[in-house]
Amino acid sequence: MAPEAFTELYNLRVTVDRIEGRSVCGMRVGDYFELVNSAQLTLPPGRPFCVYALAAVLPLLPAKQRQLPEGDWLERDSLVCCPDPEERMIMRVERTGRCRIATDELT
């Protein structure tokens, strides 16, 4: 029987860094969500996170969960813009720690 294989992923926090327009979705600077243990998304109790802002940042998160080559643009950049032109909300993606997951548990 082969030994169990593991992979390491980063846990992430996506925080509203600034709002350069007017907030139309009820979000404030400092609002955030976290992505931990590969696929668990959590929000602070009672705080919203706009589904359109979430949709803008979601495609980047699997790459930010992994260690990327030093010269990769996604390794250097961490800001994502909400698509609503009235809001001009900027979110920051930060790595908050690592988790070790058995590859058999990943899909």
PEZI-V339351 format. One record per backbone hydrogen bond with DSSP energy under -1.0 kcal/mol. NH is the residue of the N-H (numbers start at 1). CO is the residue of the C=O. Records with the same first field share a line. If there is no record, write none. Layout:
NH=CO + CO
This chain:
7=101
9=99
10=65
11=97
12=35
13=94
14=33
15=92
16=31
17=90
18=90
20=88
21=87
22=86
30=16
31=28
33=14
34=42
35=12
36=40
39=37
40=36
42=34
47=44
54=50
55=51
56=52
57=53
58=54
60=57
64=60
65=61
66=63
72=69
76=72
77=73
80=91
82=89
88=84
90=18
91=80
92=15
93=78
94=13
96=11
99=9
101=7
103=5
105=102
106=103
